[in-house]
Amino acid sequence: METSEIRLLIKNGEIEKAIQASLLLTEGTNLDDVAHTISAKYRKYKLDLIGGILTASEDSIAFATITGNILSVLQEYEKNSISSVRSEKESTGEVFISYAWGGESEIITDAIVNALSERNIAIVRDKTTLGYRSSIKEFMQTIGKGKCVVLVISDRYLKSKNCLFELLQVANNGEFVQRIFPVVLRDANIFNAINFLNYVDYWETQFTELQAAMKKVSIANLHGIREDLDLYSDIRAFLPRLVDKIRDMNTLTVDGHQQSNFNELYEAIIQSINKDIGQHH
């Protein structure tokens, strides 16, 4: 979402949507912490409002302050031209892989890495790239910026907050369909609407249970937990849309990929890389 669209949300009084959009806009930038601080202030403001502890004057001041803070973030974002800095840092030749650990998912991932490595395509993978004490979140954000991202989608993937954080990061960086190369495993129930609703229900439950647990603890002791709740909320909102885009793609079967030693996947990635190289010359 562009800054002009976020300003329109503010003008229309849709502050909560404006804050969520600002969080997505500033993700991975030097304004990330500022946006999360504003989000936390807004949640506290809402709790105080519901609790009836704010006077009319305090309500107006708090609301105006939060609105002003969002506008300041947008102004700073535009001033620093962060969007252009992001594009300069994006990888053009690297191929990333997003998958869930264990089971068939890891077996297929190993096979993909081997098949592509034999054809001189290096895969950026957490287990071989992420060093001791390295930031997991930063690595996942890097995956989200990749020009080519192989998605090994399994039942575990669709129930993993880390995997779906990576998926949301890919979507947030634009050109989602053009940059993803899905391999859908047999246990990923995404093609039948009724079966897929089980995943929607799963994240609804995760959100509700965490929200209920948070109410038992002081707000001051929820650092880091709020971020999980926000992530669950984003997953609920965006997972059906993203999976719908994947369902519309001819992803072939796992058996078909294995029989060809992932040749179709390789050809699609090479075509994407060559197209990107051509655009940079």
C-alpha positions as CSV (number, residue, x, y, z in Angstrom):
1,M,0.0,0.0,0.0
2,E,1.3,3.4,-0.9
3,T,1.7,6.3,1.6
4,S,-1.0,8.2,-0.1
5,E,-3.4,5.4,0.5
6,I,-2.5,5.2,4.1
7,R,-3.1,9.0,4.4
8,L,-6.5,8.4,3.0
9,L,-7.3,5.8,5.6
10,I,-6.3,8.3,8.3
11,K,-8.5,11.0,6.7
12,N,-11.4,8.5,6.8
13,G,-10.8,7.7,10.4
14,E,-9.6,4.2,9.8
15,I,-6.6,4.4,12.1
16,E,-6.3,0.7,12.9
17,K,-6.0,-0.1,9.2
18,A,-3.6,2.7,8.7
19,I,-1.4,1.4,11.5
20,Q,-1.4,-2.2,10.0
21,A,-0.5,-0.8,6.6
22,S,2.3,1.3,8.1
23,L,3.7,-1.8,9.8
24,L,3.8,-3.6,6.4
25,L,5.3,-0.6,4.7
26,T,8.1,-0.1,7.1
27,E,8.9,-3.8,7.7
28,G,12.7,-4.4,7.6
29,T,13.5,-0.7,7.5
30,N,14.9,1.7,10.1
31,L,11.3,2.8,10.8
32,D,10.2,-0.7,11.8
33,D,10.6,-0.2,15.5
34,V,8.9,3.2,15.4
35,A,5.8,1.8,13.6
36,H,5.6,-1.1,16.2
37,T,5.8,1.5,19.0
38,I,2.9,3.4,17.5
39,S,0.9,0.1,17.2
40,A,1.5,-0.6,20.8
41,K,0.4,2.9,21.8
42,Y,-2.7,2.5,19.8
43,R,-3.6,-0.9,21.4
44,K,-3.1,0.7,24.9
45,Y,-5.3,3.6,23.8
46,K,-8.0,1.2,22.8
47,L,-7.8,-0.7,26.1
48,D,-8.0,2.5,28.0
49,L,-10.9,3.6,25.9
50,I,-12.8,0.4,26.5
51,G,-12.0,0.6,30.2
52,G,-13.5,4.0,30.4
53,I,-10.5,5.6,32.1
54,L,-10.0,8.4,29.5
55,T,-11.7,11.7,29.7
56,A,-13.0,13.3,26.5
57,S,-10.0,15.6,26.5
58,E,-7.5,12.8,27.1
59,D,-9.2,10.8,24.3
60,S,-8.8,13.6,21.8
61,I,-5.2,14.2,22.7
62,A,-4.2,10.5,22.6
63,F,-6.0,10.0,19.2
64,A,-4.4,13.2,17.7
65,T,-0.9,12.1,19.0
66,I,-1.2,8.7,17.4
67,T,-2.5,10.1,14.2
68,G,0.4,12.6,14.1
69,N,2.9,9.8,14.8
70,I,1.7,7.8,11.8
71,L,1.9,10.8,9.5
72,S,5.4,11.5,10.7
73,V,6.5,7.9,9.9
74,L,5.0,8.3,6.4
75,Q,6.8,11.6,5.9
76,E,10.1,10.1,7.0
77,Y,9.6,7.1,4.8
78,E,9.1,9.3,1.7
79,K,12.0,11.6,2.7
80,N,14.5,8.8,2.9
81,S,13.2,7.1,-0.3
82,I,13.3,3.8,1.5
83,S,11.5,2.0,-1.3
84,S,14.4,2.7,-3.7
85,V,16.9,1.6,-1.1
86,R,15.1,-1.7,-0.7
87,S,15.1,-2.4,-4.4
88,E,18.8,-1.7,-4.7
89,K,19.5,-4.3,-1.9
90,E,17.2,-7.0,-3.4
91,S,18.9,-10.1,-4.6
92,T,18.8,-10.7,-8.4
93,G,20.6,-14.0,-8.8
94,E,20.0,-15.9,-5.6
95,V,17.3,-18.6,-5.3
96,F,15.8,-19.0,-1.9
97,I,13.8,-21.9,-0.5
98,S,11.0,-21.7,2.1
99,Y,10.0,-25.0,3.7
100,A,9.0,-26.7,7.0
101,W,11.6,-28.8,8.8
102,G,11.1,-32.6,9.1
103,G,9.1,-35.3,7.3
104,E,8.5,-35.4,3.6
105,S,8.9,-31.6,3.4
106,E,12.6,-31.8,4.3
107,I,13.2,-34.9,2.0
108,I,11.7,-33.0,-1.0
109,T,13.7,-29.9,-0.1
110,D,16.9,-31.9,0.0
111,A,16.1,-33.3,-3.4
112,I,15.3,-29.9,-4.8
113,V,18.6,-28.4,-3.5
114,N,20.6,-31.3,-4.9
115,A,18.8,-31.2,-8.3
116,L,19.4,-27.5,-8.7
117,S,22.9,-27.6,-7.4
118,E,23.8,-30.2,-10.1
119,R,22.7,-27.6,-12.6
120,N,24.9,-24.8,-11.0
121,I,22.0,-23.0,-9.2
122,A,22.9,-22.2,-5.6
123,I,20.1,-22.4,-3.1
124,V,20.0,-20.1,-0.1
125,R,18.7,-22.3,2.7
126,D,18.4,-21.7,6.4
127,K,20.4,-24.8,7.5
128,T,23.4,-24.0,5.4
129,T,23.2,-20.1,5.5
130,L,22.0,-19.1,8.9
131,G,25.0,-19.0,11.3
132,Y,25.1,-19.5,15.0
133,R,23.4,-16.6,16.8
134,S,22.3,-15.0,13.5
135,S,18.9,-13.3,13.4
136,I,16.2,-15.7,12.3
137,K,13.8,-12.9,11.6
138,E,16.3,-11.0,9.4
139,F,17.0,-14.2,7.4
140,M,13.3,-14.7,6.9
141,Q,12.9,-11.1,5.8
142,T,15.8,-11.7,3.3
143,I,13.9,-14.6,1.9
144,G,10.9,-12.3,1.4
145,K,13.0,-10.0,-0.8
146,G,14.4,-12.8,-3.1
147,K,13.7,-12.6,-6.8
148,C,13.2,-16.4,-6.9
149,V,11.6,-18.2,-3.9
150,V,10.9,-21.9,-4.0
151,L,7.9,-22.7,-1.7
152,V,7.7,-26.3,-0.5
153,I,4.2,-26.2,0.8
154,S,3.1,-28.9,3.2
155,D,0.6,-29.4,6.1
156,R,3.4,-28.4,8.5
157,Y,4.2,-25.3,6.4
158,L,0.6,-24.1,6.6
159,K,0.6,-24.5,10.4
160,S,4.0,-22.9,11.0
161,K,4.1,-19.3,12.0
162,N,7.7,-18.9,10.7
163,C,6.9,-20.4,7.3
164,L,3.9,-18.2,6.9
165,F,5.8,-15.2,8.1
166,E,8.2,-15.9,5.2
167,L,5.2,-16.3,2.8
168,L,3.8,-12.9,4.0
169,Q,7.2,-11.3,3.5
170,V,7.3,-12.5,-0.1
171,A,3.9,-11.1,-0.7
172,N,4.7,-7.8,1.0
173,N,7.7,-7.2,-1.4
174,G,5.4,-7.3,-4.4
175,E,5.1,-9.4,-7.7
176,F,4.1,-12.4,-5.6
177,V,3.1,-14.7,-8.4
178,Q,6.1,-13.8,-10.6
179,R,8.6,-14.6,-7.8
180,I,7.3,-17.8,-6.3
181,F,7.9,-21.4,-7.5
182,P,5.6,-23.6,-5.5
183,V,6.0,-27.3,-5.0
184,V,2.8,-28.5,-3.2
185,L,3.1,-31.7,-1.2
186,R,0.4,-34.4,-0.9
187,D,-0.5,-33.5,2.7
188,A,-1.1,-29.8,1.9
189,N,-4.9,-29.7,1.6
190,I,-5.2,-26.4,-0.3
191,F,-7.1,-27.5,-3.5
192,N,-10.3,-28.5,-1.7
193,A,-12.1,-25.5,-0.2
194,I,-13.6,-27.4,2.7
195,N,-10.3,-29.0,3.6
196,F,-8.5,-25.6,3.3
197,L,-10.9,-24.1,5.8
198,N,-9.2,-26.3,8.4
199,Y,-6.1,-24.1,8.1
200,V,-8.2,-21.0,8.4
201,D,-9.9,-22.4,11.5
202,Y,-6.4,-23.4,12.9
203,W,-5.2,-19.8,12.7
204,E,-8.5,-18.5,14.1
205,T,-8.0,-20.7,17.1
206,Q,-4.3,-19.7,17.5
207,F,-5.3,-16.1,17.5
208,T,-8.2,-16.5,19.9
209,E,-6.2,-18.6,22.4
210,L,-3.2,-16.3,22.4
211,Q,-5.5,-13.3,22.8
212,A,-7.3,-14.9,25.7
213,A,-3.9,-15.8,27.4
214,M,-2.7,-12.2,27.0
215,K,-5.6,-10.9,28.9
216,K,-4.4,-12.7,32.0
217,V,-1.0,-10.9,32.0
218,S,-0.1,-7.3,32.5
219,I,0.3,-5.3,29.3
220,A,3.8,-4.3,30.5
221,N,4.9,-7.9,30.3
222,L,3.7,-8.7,26.7
223,H,6.8,-7.5,24.8
224,G,7.2,-9.8,21.8
225,I,3.9,-11.5,22.4
226,R,1.9,-8.7,20.8
227,E,4.0,-9.3,17.6
228,D,2.9,-12.9,17.5
229,L,-0.7,-11.8,17.9
230,D,-0.3,-9.4,15.0
231,L,1.3,-12.1,12.9
232,Y,-1.6,-14.5,13.6
233,S,-4.0,-11.7,12.6
234,D,-2.1,-11.1,9.3
235,I,-2.1,-14.8,8.6
236,R,-5.9,-15.0,9.1
237,A,-6.4,-12.0,6.8
238,F,-4.0,-12.9,4.0
239,L,-3.5,-16.7,3.9
240,P,-6.7,-17.4,1.9
241,R,-5.8,-14.8,-0.7
242,L,-2.2,-16.0,-1.2
243,V,-3.2,-19.7,-1.3
244,D,-5.8,-18.8,-3.9
245,K,-3.1,-17.4,-6.1
246,I,-1.0,-20.6,-5.7
247,R,-4.1,-22.8,-6.4
248,D,-4.5,-21.0,-9.7
249,M,-1.0,-22.0,-10.8
250,N,-0.2,-25.3,-12.5
251,T,2.2,-26.5,-9.8
252,L,2.4,-30.1,-11.1
253,T,2.5,-33.0,-8.8
254,V,5.4,-34.0,-6.5
255,D,5.7,-37.3,-8.3
256,G,6.0,-35.4,-11.6
257,H,8.7,-33.2,-10.2
258,Q,10.6,-36.1,-8.9
259,Q,10.4,-38.1,-12.1
260,S,11.9,-35.2,-14.1
261,N,14.4,-34.5,-11.4
262,F,12.7,-31.1,-11.0
263,N,13.5,-30.1,-14.6
264,E,10.3,-27.9,-15.0
265,L,11.2,-26.1,-11.8
266,Y,14.8,-25.6,-13.0
267,E,13.6,-24.2,-16.4
268,A,11.1,-21.8,-14.8
269,I,13.8,-20.5,-12.4
270,I,16.3,-20.1,-15.3
271,Q,13.8,-18.2,-17.4
272,S,13.0,-15.9,-14.5
273,I,16.7,-15.2,-13.8
274,N,17.5,-14.6,-17.4
275,K,14.6,-12.2,-17.7
276,D,15.7,-10.3,-14.7
277,I,19.3,-10.1,-16.0
278,G,18.0,-8.8,-19.3
279,Q,16.1,-6.0,-17.6
280,H,19.2,-4.9,-15.8
281,H,21.2,-4.4,-19.1
